[in-house]
Amino acid sequence: MTALGDLTVPTNNQEQGLICAYRLSSENAWHALSWQEISDTESLDSSLTWIHLHLSEQAGDWLSQKSGLDPMIAADLMDEDNQPRLINRTDGLFLTLRGVNLNPGADPEDMVFLNIWADSKQIITIRSHRLQALADVRRSIDTGIGMPHTIGGFLVRIMHNVVTNMDPVLTRLDDKLDQLEEETLSSADTSLGARLSALRQDILLLRRHIAPQRRVFGEIQQIHGNWFSKNHRRTLQEVVARVQQDVDELDSYRDRALLVQDELNRQSDQKMNATMYRLTVITGIFLPLSFLTGLLGINVGGMPGVENPMAFWLVVGVSVLLGVGGVILARVMKWF
């Protein structure tokens, strides 16, 4: 099996669905496991095991037939439409998180789901796309640096990574907003409205997942028992604070985007009003001319100048004088 980050290139059809699996030995060292080993529940004994799956038919078969999990939990693990939530059961914890999509060519706002089951001896994670938070965990296992050796520590590490990976996305949104604010005040770019709408949509998508995730982390922090040590709970407090900060920043970005939208609307209204004003002035200038030509165009007897060959040029001259006079009057009155 060849590993790429937390992506795995399967060497045969049997390997599809398993990204990686590790078991913690009595010497606190992590050892990789195969499909066959994780399917043999007796060989796992009571050692801490992490099984990381890719959403697939093979993973679903293993969860429903060989994992030994409650069928409801197995079904929840395969559900990619779960919103961030926590189910605290007597036999373990079910957790759904959302992480930003940092894969090349992907939109970070298209957040990747991560379903987690944790009990006294194992952690099972499943996702549909590569998630950097899990890649970092796997990297720590492979290097032997900074990897916790308890269920609680493992969960805290995943949650911390999910929240930390939000930072570059929020920074990018902030930079985009700064640029839009600057261009709104100094540029007449007609694409600003479309770019602002796309940015507002990104902000709303992120907030839609991050806000309930804040509640989930708060609920995890309130869990009693031996899941988390004092150090883990301190880290959880930091995670909850970071999520709250992320939500506050998204709220501020949303408000800033609304202000930019209001400024764009004001500029658009101002341009429209200026255009309507100019049209009104032009209409006022040509109103006497319209009256004159309309009066002379009526088809009744007694029209003056009908027999006079110079009458047409006289009317043209009067029209020119009226037009020039109207322009001069508009200038004097500072209508434009």
N, C-alpha and C positions, 0 to 999 in steps of 0.2 A: 504493500500500500504506500503510495507516494503522497506526502502531505504538502499542501500549499496554504500557509496561514492556518485558518480553520477549515479550509476547503480540502477535500480528500479526493484524489483520483482513484476510483475503484479499479482493482486488478481483475475482478470477475463480477458476474451478476450478483453473487452471494454477498459481496462486499458493499453493494449499493445501499445507501441509507445510513450506514455507520460512518460518521466523520472521525471519531476517535473514542477510545475508552481507556480508562486508567484505574488501577487499583493501588491503594496505599498499603505498603507492606508494614510489617512490625518494626522495621528499621526507619520508618517515616520516609521511604523512597517510593516514588510513583513508577508503576510498571504498566506498559501498554497491554491492552487486551484485544482479542479478536472477536468476531461474531460468535464463534463456537464457544469461546470462554465465557462471554456474557450471557449466552443462552443456557449454560450449565450453572444453574443457581447454586448448586452445592459447592462448586469450586470457588464461589465468591466469598463464602463463609461470612464473617461479620466485619470484614475489612471495609473501610470507606472506599466507595467506587463512584467514579464519574463516567456516565455514558452520554455522549453527545451525538445526536442524530440529525440527519437531514430529512425534512418532510418528504416522505415517499411511501409507496406501497409496502416496501420491505420493512421500513420502520414501523408502519402501522401493524403489519403482521406480527412483528416481534413484540410490540407493546401489548397487543391483545391476546397473544397466545403464549409468550414465553417470559414476559417480564414479571409476572406474578402480581401485577397491579390490579386494583379495583377497576372493572370495566368503565365506570364513569370517568375515572382519572385518566385511563388510557385514551378515551374518546376526547377528553378536554385537551390532552397533550397534542392531539392531531388537529385541533381546531385553530386555524390561522386567523380567524376573525375575532378572536377574543380581545376585548379591551383590557387595559391594565387592571388587574384585580388580584385579590389574595383570598384563598380559601384555607382556613386554619382547621385542620381535621385532627382527630385524636391520634391518627397513625402517620401524620406528616403534613407538609405544607405544599399547596399548589399555588403557583405564582405565574402571572403573565406580565411581562414587561415589553416595552417598545424601545428600540435603540435606533439611532440615526443610521441611515444607509451611507456608509463611507466607501462603498465599492466604486471602482473607476467607472465613470460614465453614468453613474446613478444619481438621482436627486436625493440629497440628504433628508429632505422633508418627507420622502416616501419611506416611512419608518418601518423597520423590520421587527416582526413579532418574535418573542422568545418565551416559550412555555417551559416551566421548571417544575419538577416534582422532587421533593426532598423528604427523606425519612431518616430513621436512625442510622442507616447503613449505606445509603446511596443517594446520588443526585443524578437525575435524568433531565437533560436539556434537549430541546428540539427547535429548529428554526428552518426557514425556507430559503434564506439568502445569507451569505457570509456576514457575520457580525463581529466587528472589531473587538467588542468587549470580551467575547469568548476566545478570540484569537490571542488576546493578551494573556488570558488565563492559561491557555495551552502552552504559550511561549514560556511562561513561568515554570510550568511543570517540566518542559523539555530542558530548560536551563537549570532547574533546581533552585531558582532564586525567587524569594518572596512568595512562595506558594503556601497557603495555609493548610493545616492538616486536620481541620474539623469541618463538620457540616456548616455550622454557623459562619466560620471564617470564609468558607467557600462562597456562601450566599452573599456575604457582605462584600467580598471582592468583586463578584459579578455586578452587584448593584452599584458599587462605586465606579466601576469601569463604564457602565451604561450612562451614568450621570456625567462623568468626566468627558466622555466623548462628545457631549453636547457643546462643549466650549468653542471649538472651531466653527461650528455651524452658527452659533449665536454671534460670534465675531464677524462672520461673513454677512449675516443679516444686518448687523450694525453698520458695516462698511457700505453696503448697498443703500441703506437709508441715508447715510451721510452724503453719498454721491447724488442721490435723488433730490435731497433737500437743497444741495448746492446748485444743481442743474435747474431746479424749479425756479430759483431766484435769479439765475443768470442766463438761462437758455430758453429758446423758443422751440425746442425739440418737440415735435408732435408725437413722438413715441413714448414720452414720459408717462402718459396716462396708462398705456398698456403695460409698461414695466412696473409701474406702481401697483396695478391690479394683480400682477403675477406675484409680486413680493408680499402683498397683503394675504394672498391665498396661501403662500408658504408659511407665513406667520400663523395663520389660523389652523393649518394642518398640524404644525408642530404643537401648538397649544392644546389642540383637541386630544392629543395623546399624553402630553406632559402633565397637564392639570390632574387627570385621574391618577397618574403615576405618583404624584405628590401625595395623594390620599393613601395609596397602597404602601408607600414607604413609611408614612405615619402609622399605619396599622401594624406594620412589621415591627416598628419600634416599640409598640405596646405589648407584643407577645411575651408572655411569661414562660418560665421554665428554663431549661438548660440549653436552649438553642444558641444563645449568644453570651459571650463573656462580657465583662465590663469594658474591655478594650473594643470589642465588637460594637457594643451599644454606643460608645463614644463616636466610633466611625459612622454608625447609623445616624446619629444626631447631625454629624457633618453632612452626610448624604441628604438628609431631609432638608437641612438648611440650604444646600446647593440647589435642590430641586425647587424649593420655594423661591430662591433667587432667580432661577431660570424662568419660572412662571412670571415673576415680577418683571423681568427683562422683556419677555414676550409681550406682556401687557403694555409696557412702555413703548415697545416697537409698534404695537398696534395703534397706540395713541398718536405716536409720531407720524405714522403712515396716514392716519386720518387728517392730521394737520396739513400734511403735504397735499392730500387730496383736496382739502378745503382751499388751499392756496391755488392749486390748479383750476379748481372750479371758479375761484375769484378772478383769476387771469382770463379764463375763458369767457366769463360774463362781461368782464371789462372790455375784451376785444369785441364781443357781440354788441355791447352798448355803443362802443365807438363807431362800429360799422353802421348801426342803425341811425346814429346821430348824423353821420356823413350823408347817408341816404336821405334823411329828413331835410338837411340843408340843401342838397341838390334838388330835391323835389320842390322846396320853397323857391329856389332860383328859377326853375322852369315852369312854375305854376302860372305866372303872367303870360308866358309864351304859349302855354297850353290853352289858356283862356282866349288869347288873341286868335290863334289858329283855329280854335273851335268856333269862335264867333264868326270869323270870315269864311268858315267852311259850310255854313248853313245854306241850304238851297232854296232861298226865297227871293222874291223880286225886291228891287230897291237897293241891292248891294252897291255901295259906293265903289267907284273905280273899275267897274266891270268893263267899261268901254275905254278906259285909260290904259295905254300900253305901258306906262311907267308905274302903275299901281303895284304890280308884283314886287318890283325892286324896292318900292317904298315900304312895303310890308316887311321885306327881308331886312332892310335897314333898321326899321323900328324894332324888329325882333332881336337883332344884334345889339342894339343899344340897351334893350331891356335885359338881355343876358349879361352884358358887361356891367350894367348898373347893379344887377343882383349880386354878382361876384364881389364888386367893390363894397356894396352894403354889408355883405357877409364878412368881409375882411375887417371893415370898420367896426362892426359889432362883435368881432372876435368869435364868430360862430365856428370857424375852423382855421 
